[in-house]
Structure formats: C-alpha cells, structure tokens
Amino acid sequence: MGGRKWNILVAIFILLIAMEAAIAQGEGKGNDNGKGNDNDNGNGNGNGNGNGNGNGSDKKEKEKEKKEKKPKEKKPKKQRDEASDYDKLSALPSGQERGFCRTNTTCEFKTIVCPTECAKRKPKKNKNSKACFIDCSSSKCEATCKVRKANCDGYGSLCYDPRFVGGDGVMFYFHGAKGGNFAIVSDEEFQINAHFIGTRPEGRTRDYTWVQALAVMFDSHSLVIAANRVSHWNDNVDSLTVKWDGELISVPTDGDAEWRANGDEREVVVERTDETNTVRVMVSGLVEMDISVKPIGEQENKVHNYQLPSDDAFAHLETQFRFKKSTDHFEGVLGQTYRPGYVSPVKRGVPMPMMGGENKYETLSLFSTSCQRCMFQRPSSIASTEGLVAQY
C-alpha cells in the first residue's frame, strides 16, 4: 500500500513539473514581440491573451494611423544657387570637374565629381550641351546634367505672351501694353524693368504683347539685354543685343565665351550658353538669369490668330530669374510673388489667369525707376536723365 501511494505522489510531481514547463514556454512565446505564430494578433500562442509586451494591437493602431494620413501636396522645387555651396577643385585627369562642399550644407566636406556625360560646368566646344550641376544640398550628394536654358514652367520664369511663374509657383499672365515699360522686380538694391512690344489685331480689345528687352539697374549701372527686330528669323544669326552702361558690348563666341565687368562692388558676367541667341547673365549678390531670344513662328501666328505682319518675326525674350539675396521686400510684377505670406489674387483653374497692376508697375522708360510701387532709387545724376534715354 505504501508503495502505491509513493508511485501516485511521484506521478503527481512529474505532472506538475510538466505543466509548469508548458506554461513557461507559452509565456516565452508571448514575449517574442507578441507575434506568436506570425499572426500579428499578439496572442502569444500559449498564454491565453498573448499580452507579454506583444504590441500586436499597438502595431495595428500605428498601421491604421499611417493609412489615414493624407499625402502631402507636392510643390515645384525651388531654384537655388548651387555654385555658392561649393569650392571648385582641380579637374580629374579624365576632365571631370569637382566641387568641395562647404560647411552648413547637407554634404559638407564631401567632394562631388561631375559625371562623364557632362564633365564640365560650362561646356565650351558645344555650348548648348548639358552642363554639370554640383548639388551640395541634396540627400544624394551628387552632380547632375542639366540644360542651361530658361525653363518656362519653372519658378521665376517669364516667357511667351507674357506668361509668368511666380516665386509662389502660381502661373499667371500679365499683358501690360504695347510699347510700355514695367518694373518686373524692384527693391532697395536693384530694379529690373521690361520693355513690351505687341500688336492689336482688328476687332481685339487688348494688345498681344511680348517682352523685347530687360534692363537690370543697380548702384549707378545699367545692363540691357534685348532682342533685335528681325523681319525673317534665322537660328544661325545672333539677334541678341547686350549693353553695359549704354555701351554696346560683344560677348565672345570662343574660349570661355563670356564677358565680364566689375560694377563697383559687384561682378557682372554675360556667358553664351549656345552659339547664338542664348546667354546666362549674373550680377553677383543680386540675380542670375537664363535668357533666350525666340521668334513667333508662322504656325504659332496662325493658331493664336496674332495677325502679325509678314516683315516682323516679333523676336522676344524667354527668361528665368534666380535671385541671390533676400526677397522678403521685393516689389514688381514678378518680385511681389516672392514675398513671405504673399497670396496671389489671380483666378485659379482658368486657362489664362490674369494679373492686373499695370498702373502700379508702369515706368516712364526702360531705365526709369519711378512707379507707384518701385523701391529702387538711382543716384540723382542718373535719375535726371531718365526721360532722355532712347526707347527700345
């Protein structure tokens, strides 16, 4: 009898040990990220509720929150001054140029090499080929190949009859007036005026207009870029005029293909970016512009019913501006759109959203700095001759 009791006690003891081991194993699985058999319910496959810090329900909540979040609205990428982010290093034996990223950039102290497809920042032999753009502020820290011409759909563009894309990314039209001059940008340090050409077909109530010339005025200096009047367009003939302080200048077509001048504390560079009719203009610390001369072709004339005369190609400028200083206090047709908090008054969702304000920004001449909203003031010796300057 005693032996039987002893066997029963041993059997109970073994059973208790087995149960305890099973419970421990179940709890161990419950603590394994709460996944159990990868069923994401955190049941732990052995502890009844699978809590064990399982986080199964927490994970579901997080996934639900991610799905409910609305996607961010994509905005056009703003233009930057890439060249101010790096110092130029000597080129590799292969001819690939390099840049050393400066401090306070995403890629600081890194060396970025131009791709073999566009080894030069300023192509010389084939000026209209893509150039190397070294970007020290991107997450990739790499150089890319880009065309050095105005992007008429990008920030700060002024193209066609005239269509703008403002600093806020909003597209609008500003017709101005045939023969009129308007302040495109104005602040205390500089002003850019535009001269408009145009035509008014019979039966129309307004002019069709295009920008034919730009004047960049700063300190006591003036830089003019203008499209020549041509009767018949030829891509191989240069129809671009550049003047510095009233003197006609010639931009070289070989070597660096650029003209330079020092205006007091600012350097001025005009560089050809194609064999004819395309330049990049830089006034240090103020503005950089990509400018091309374009005609109105026969097909475009017919489609829009411009009714242009047969002896005038209406050569005009297509331009994209990039500003190198604070735009917080800018004025002008385009300049106002760069101010913080600016809200565009143009009507959205229509084919041709119109921007008014001709009375606020019209000037007496291409070189006049006087208008209702103009901020730049010329030295008195320059201002006294404003009305005597020949019109374009």
MOWOKA-V908737 format. One record per backbone hydrogen bond with DSSP energy under -1.0 kcal/mol. NH is the residue of the N-H (numbers start at 1). CO is the residue of the C=O. If there is no record, write none. Layout:
# MOWOKA-V908737
NH/CO, NH/CO
This chain:
# MOWOKA-V908737
5/1, 6/2, 7/3, 8/4, 9/5, 10/6, 11/7, 12/8, 13/9, 14/10, 15/11, 16/12, 17/13, 18/14, 19/15, 20/16, 21/17, 22/18, 23/19, 24/20, 25/21, 26/22, 27/23, 28/24, 29/25, 30/26, 31/27, 32/29, 33/31, 35/32, 39/35, 49/47, 54/51, 59/55, 60/56, 61/57, 62/58, 63/59, 64/60, 65/61, 66/62, 67/63, 68/64, 69/65, 82/80, 84/81, 85/82, 87/100, 89/98, 92/96, 95/92, 97/119, 99/112, 100/87, 101/110, 102/85, 107/136, 108/105, 109/101, 110/107, 112/99, 114/97, 129/126, 131/146, 132/120, 133/144, 135/142, 144/133, 146/131, 149/147, 154/151, 156/165, 157/154, 158/319, 159/163, 163/159, 164/172, 165/157, 166/170, 169/166, 172/164, 173/353, 174/162, 179/196, 180/177, 182/194, 183/361, 184/192, 185/192, 186/331, 187/190, 191/217, 192/185, 193/215, 194/182, 195/213, 196/180, 197/210, 199/208, 204/201, 208/199, 210/197, 212/195, 213/195, 214/225, 215/193, 216/223, 217/191, 218/221, 221/218, 223/216, 224/243, 225/214, 226/241, 227/212, 228/239, 237/234, 241/226, 243/224, 244/247, 245/222, 247/244, 249/242, 257/254, 259/270, 261/268, 263/266, 266/263, 268/261, 269/282, 270/259, 271/280, 272/257, 273/278, 279/291, 280/271, 281/289, 282/269, 283/287, 284/267, 286/283, 287/283, 288/322, 289/281, 290/320, 291/279, 292/318, 293/277, 294/316, 296/313, 301/297, 302/298, 303/299, 304/300, 306/301, 312/309, 313/230, 316/294, 317/211, 318/292, 319/158, 320/290, 321/156, 322/288, 324/286, 330/327, 331/186, 333/183, 334/184, 335/184, 336/332, 337/334, 338/335, 339/336, 342/339, 355/173, 361/357, 362/358, 363/181, 373/360, 382/379, 383/379, 384/380, 385/382, 386/383, 388/385, 389/386
